[in-house]
């Protein structure tokens, strides 16, 4: 059926995984994460079922936890100290769970900037980097237009990652938020 193959953790199993995080004095998982996610902190929030705090912590370093929680090769897990003699904490799945719970609870919604700067910015390419740049620039108040050569927005996310790993509905859900925040998209434009 081409649907995503990874089942979400139950609440109890997710809580158990978050509790396994040892909150190391020097958390090597931070060094393993190319985004610099503050992993012990969001694990603690998940353990305490503080979903607003968990998504806030995660969004402070990561524009798209719903994407990275599905497709990241999880070098943070390879750096997890617990992995020395046991299975590491399932950080990637916790990240995905935080994002999905935040959507479920209405914690991720359109948040257009309160004030516009009057400056216009063009972003070429709508892959993960282009979308992250557009998000940051839009939140800074600039009017952003994203140009994409393909027929649909998403770049590698849409055309390079198979559906069983990243459902395209996840991309479309985020694009709806971007549209509501005022980002303009121009597909079929080769710059």
C-alpha positions in Angstrom: 0.0 0.0 0.0 3.1 2.3 0.1 2.2 3.7 3.5 4.8 4.5 6.1 6.2 1.2 7.5 7.1 2.4 11.0 4.4 2.2 13.6 4.2 4.8 16.3 5.2 3.8 19.9 2.4 3.5 22.4 2.3 6.1 25.1 3.8 3.7 27.7 6.6 2.6 25.4 7.4 6.2 24.4 7.5 7.2 28.0 9.9 4.2 28.8 12.2 5.2 25.9 12.4 8.9 27.1 13.1 7.7 30.7 16.1 5.7 29.4 17.9 8.9 28.6 20.5 9.4 31.3 20.9 13.2 30.9 24.7 12.7 30.7 27.0 15.4 32.1 28.4 15.7 28.6 25.6 14.5 26.3 27.4 13.1 23.2 24.1 12.9 21.4 24.3 16.7 21.0 27.6 16.2 19.1 26.1 13.5 17.0 23.1 15.6 15.9 24.0 17.8 12.9 21.2 20.2 14.0 22.4 20.4 17.6 19.1 19.2 19.0 19.0 19.4 22.8 18.0 15.8 23.2 18.1 15.1 27.0 15.8 18.2 27.5 13.1 17.1 25.1 13.4 13.5 26.4 12.7 14.8 29.9 9.7 16.8 28.6 8.3 13.7 26.9 8.8 11.6 30.0 6.8 14.2 32.0 4.3 14.4 29.1 4.9 18.1 28.7 4.2 18.2 24.9 4.2 22.0 24.6 7.6 22.2 26.2 8.9 19.2 24.1 7.9 20.7 20.8 9.2 24.1 21.8 12.6 22.6 22.7 12.7 20.7 19.5 11.6 23.6 17.3 14.4 25.8 18.8 16.9 23.8 16.7 14.8 22.0 14.1 12.4 23.5 11.6 11.0 20.2 10.6 11.0 17.5 13.3 8.2 15.7 11.4 10.7 15.2 8.5 13.9 14.5 10.4 12.0 12.1 12.8 11.3 10.0 9.7 14.3 10.2 7.4 17.4 11.2 9.5 20.0 8.4 9.8 20.1 9.2 13.5 23.8 9.8 14.2 22.6 11.0 17.7 21.7 7.4 18.5 25.1 6.2 17.4 26.6 8.8 19.8 24.3 7.8 22.8 26.3 6.8 25.8 23.7 4.1 26.7 24.6 2.5 23.4 28.0 1.4 24.8 26.5 -1.7 26.4 22.7 -1.6 25.6 20.5 -0.4 22.8 20.7 3.4 22.5 17.6 5.6 23.3 15.3 5.6 20.3 15.8 9.4 19.8 14.6 9.5 16.2 11.3 7.9 17.0 10.9 10.2 20.0 11.4 13.2 17.8 8.8 12.0 15.3 6.4 11.3 18.2 6.8 14.8 19.6 6.0 16.3 16.2 3.0 14.1 15.7 1.7 14.7 19.2 2.1 18.4 18.7 0.0 18.3 15.5 -2.6 16.2 17.3 -2.8 18.7 20.2 -2.9 21.7 17.9 0.5 23.0 19.1 1.8 23.3 15.5 -0.3 25.9 13.7 0.3 28.8 11.3 2.1 31.6 13.1 2.5 34.5 10.6 4.9 37.2 11.6 3.2 40.1 13.5 5.1 42.7 11.4 6.5 42.7 7.9 9.8 44.3 6.9 8.8 45.2 3.4 11.7 43.3 2.0 11.2 40.5 -0.6 13.3 37.4 -0.7 13.5 34.7 -3.4 14.5 31.2 -2.4 15.5 28.9 -5.2 14.6 25.2 -4.6 12.0 23.8 -2.3 14.0 21.0 -0.7 14.6 20.8 3.0 17.2 23.6 3.0 15.1 25.9 0.8 12.0 25.3 3.0 14.0 25.9 6.2 15.4 29.2 4.7 12.0 30.3 3.7 10.6 29.5 7.1 13.3 31.5 8.9 13.1 34.4 6.5 9.3 34.5 6.7 9.4 34.5 10.5 11.8 37.4 10.4 9.1 39.3 8.6 10.3 39.2 5.0 8.0 38.4 2.1 9.3 35.1 0.8 8.7 33.4 -2.6 10.0 29.9 -3.1 10.8 28.9 -6.7 10.8 25.2 -7.6 11.7 23.7 -11.0 9.5 20.6 -10.5 5.8 20.4 -10.6 5.3 20.1 -6.9 7.0 21.7 -3.8 9.3 19.5 -1.6 12.4 18.8 -3.6 14.2 15.8 -2.4 11.6 15.2 0.3 8.9 14.7 -2.3 10.8 13.2 -5.2 13.7 11.4 -3.5 12.3 9.8 -0.4 9.9 6.9 -0.9 6.4 7.1 0.5 7.0 4.2 2.9 9.6 6.3 4.6 8.0 9.7 4.4 4.3 10.0 3.4 3.7 13.0 1.1 0.8 14.0 3.3 3.3 15.0 5.9 4.9 17.4 3.5 1.6 18.7 2.3 0.5 19.3 6.0 3.6 21.5 6.5 3.1 23.3 3.2 -0.5 24.3 4.3 1.0 26.0 7.3 3.5 27.8 5.2 0.8 29.1 2.9 -1.2 30.3 5.9 1.9 32.1 7.2 2.2 34.0 3.9 5.0 32.1 2.0 4.5 32.0 -1.7 5.3 29.0 -3.8 6.0 29.0 -7.6 6.4 25.4 -9.0 7.4 24.7 -12.6 9.9 27.6 -12.6 13.5 26.8 -13.5 15.7 29.6 -12.2 
